[in-house]
Amino acid sequence: MSRLRIIDGTYLKLLAALLMLIDHIGVILIPNVIALRIIGRLSFPIFAFMISEGAKYTKSKLRYFLLMFLTGVLCQIVFYIVSGSLLMCILITFSASVLMIYLLDYLKACLFSEKRSSARAACAFALFVIGIALMWILNYHPFFRKTVRLSFDAGFFGFLAPIFASLFVFRGKDYPEGLKRLDTIPLRVLCFSAALIGLIPINKIQWVSLFAIIPLLLYSEKRGRFSLKYFFYLFYPLHLAGLWLIFQIIY
């Protein structure tokens, strides 16, 4: 199986960016071509899994979160001015996921590391449950959905997807060897798939997203020769702005 893992992180994210561009061309410019939306369903799962990887390997947890969150806030301000919608962009959804991944990491450290603490584990578990419940309320409670009209891109299960991908991350710390052996791409992708299944009721073509499992299983767990980290943060708002300008010119 390891011989088949030939795609590094950079190529996976470039593939996801291309698929996202195709999807948004379908949304903004030619919405009648459903094939573009079908192809675009593969983008989110790849980005969501790589968010888990980013949280795993980042050297600065605070910087990783702030860069994603502040970029999302800037995009959100522009989006609200243009459309008046309270649909939170995917970077806001992923920012919430990252916070929960950090809390999950702390919970695992409290439970399984040499410095484990039952009291801290209980507090971390309570905060983790509260965080999940809060996101569920923001997504499903009638006050937020119908009165405020607040929503999150990819929804509650989109928020859960990077967290599910992080459930069996145990490398790099003083965990028992038995737990570290669970930290494998196949097992993590299997858990991740459970969240993807939760996305299927969103629309009738969402099941296509499950095919993203194939490139994820080929992921080498290597960063890649070129990280292109800031490119991917800039690509999201810039490609949307470019498509919107094209739409204004054409239509």
N, C-alpha and C positions, 0 to 999 in steps of 0.2 A: 504493500500500500504506500509506503514512504517514497518509493520510486516514482509514483504517479503524482506526488505533490510538487508540482513544477511551477506554480503561479505565485509570485511574491506579492506582498501587500500593495506595492505601487501599481502593479498591473491590474490587480483586483479593483482598486479604487478608480483607475482610469477606465476600466470597463464599466463600472457603476456610473461614472460621470457621463460616459457616452450614452448609456441606456437612459439616464435621467434626461439628457438633452433630447433624445428621441421622444420620450414620454411628454415632455413639456412642449415640444413642437406640436404634438397631437392635441394637447390641452389648449394652447394659445392660438396656433395658426390654422391647423386643419383638423378640427375636432370630429369631423365626419369619418376620418380614417381610423377605424378602431384598431387596426393592426399596430399602429404606433403606440397606443395605450397598452396593448397586450405585451409588446416587447418591453415597454417601460416598467412593467410589474417586476422585472428582475432586478431593478436598480436598488430599491429600498432594502431588500434583505442583505445585499452585499455591503452597503453602507452601514447598516445596523450592526452586522457582525464585526466590521472593522472599527466601529465605535468601541466595542468591547475590547478589541485588540489595542486601540489607542489608550484606553484607560489602564490596560494591563502593563504597557511598556513605557508610558510617559515618565519623564524624569521629574516633572513638576505637575502634580495633580491640580493645584490651584490654577496654574497657567492654562492647562489643557481645558479645564472647565470654563474659565473666564473668556478665553479666545472663542470658544464655541458659543457661549451664552451672549456675549456682547455683539458678535456678528449676527446672531439671531435677533437680538433686540433692534439693531439697526435695520435689518431686513424687515422686521415687523412694523417699525415706524413708517417706512416707505410704503409697505403693503397696505397699512391702514389708511394712509393719506390717499392712496390711489383708489382703494376699493371700499374702505369703511368697514371691512370685515374683521372680526375677532378670531379668525382662524389662525392659530399659532403655527408658525412655520416649523419645518422638520428640525431645525437647529434648536428650537426651544424644547421640542419633545425630547431630543437627544440629550440636551443639557440636564433635564430632569432624570433621564436614564443614568447619566454619568454620576450624578449625586448619589443615586441609589446603589450603583456599583461600588462606589467608595465606601458606603455604609455597609454593603455586603462584605467587602474585603475586611473591614474592621470586625464585623461579626464573626467571620471565619477565623480571624486571628485570635479573637477572644475565646473561641471554642476549641481550636485545634493546635495553636502554636505553643511553644514552650512557655510563653508568658500568658497563658490563658487565664481568664478570670470569669467566673460564673456571674458575678454582679454586673460587670461591664457587658457581658454577653446578653444578659437579660435586658439591659437598657438599650443596647444596639438592636436587639430583635424587636423591642417595642417601637423604636423609632422607624425601623424598616417597615413594619406592618402599618404604622401610621402613614408613612410616605406613600406606600402602595394604595392604601385606602383613600388618601387625599386625592391622588391622581384618578382613581376610579370615580370619586364623587365629582371632580371637575369635568370628567368625560360623560358621565351618565345621569347626574342629578338633574331633574327637570328645570330647576332654577337656572343652572348654568347653561344647559342645552337650549332651552326654549325662551327663557326670559332675558338672560344676558347674551345668549347666542355665542357663547364661548365654545371653541372646539380646538382640538390639537391635530395637526397633520399626522396621519397614520394611527391616531386614536390610542386607546388604552393598550391594546396588544402591540402596537408599534412602540410604545414606551417600554413595554415588558421585554421586547425582543433582545436588545443588547444585554439586559439583565440576565435573561435565560442563557445567553451565550457565555456569561461570566460565572455561572453557578459552579462549574468544575475547574475554575482557574485556581491552581494551588502551587504554581512554581515560584521560585525566587524567595521563599520564606522558609522558616524552620517548621514546616509541616511534616507529619509522618510520611514515610516513603509510599505507603499504601495510598494515601490521598494524592500524592504527586503523580502516581501512575494513572490516576483517573483523568488527569489533565491532558486529554488527547483531542485532536480535531474531530474525529468521528463522534465521540461522545458529546462534545460541546455543540456540534452541528445538530445532533439528534435532539438535545434539549431546546436549542434555538428553533427547531422546526415546530415544536409545540406552540410557540408564540405565533409563528407564521400561519398555522392552521386557524388560530383565533382571528386572523385578519380576513379570512375568506368571506365571511358574511358581509364585509364592507361593500363589495360589488361582485358581479357575476364573473369577472375575469381575474379576480384576485388569486384564484388557485394557481395561476401561472407562476406566481412568486415562488412556489415550492421548487421549481426547476433551478432556482439559484443555489440550491443545495449542491448541485454538480460542481460548479467552479469553486465553491467553498471547500469541498472535500479535496480539491486539488491545491489548496492553499499550503504553501511551504512553511509558513510561520516566520518567514524572513521579510525584513522591511523593504528590501529592494535597493538597488544601487543609488537611485535618486528618490528622496523622500517626497518631494513636491508638496510638503505639508501645507504651506500657505496658498499654493495654487488651488487646492480643493476648497479652502475656505472662501477664496475669492471667486471661484468658478460658480458657486451657487447663486450669489446675488447678480453677478455680471451676466450670466447667460439668461437669467430671467429678465433683466433690464434690456438686453439685446433683443430678445424675442418680443418683448412688449413694444419696443420702438419699431420693430419690423411690422408688428400688428397695426400700430398707429399709421404707418406709412401706407400699408397695403389697403387697410380697411377704413 
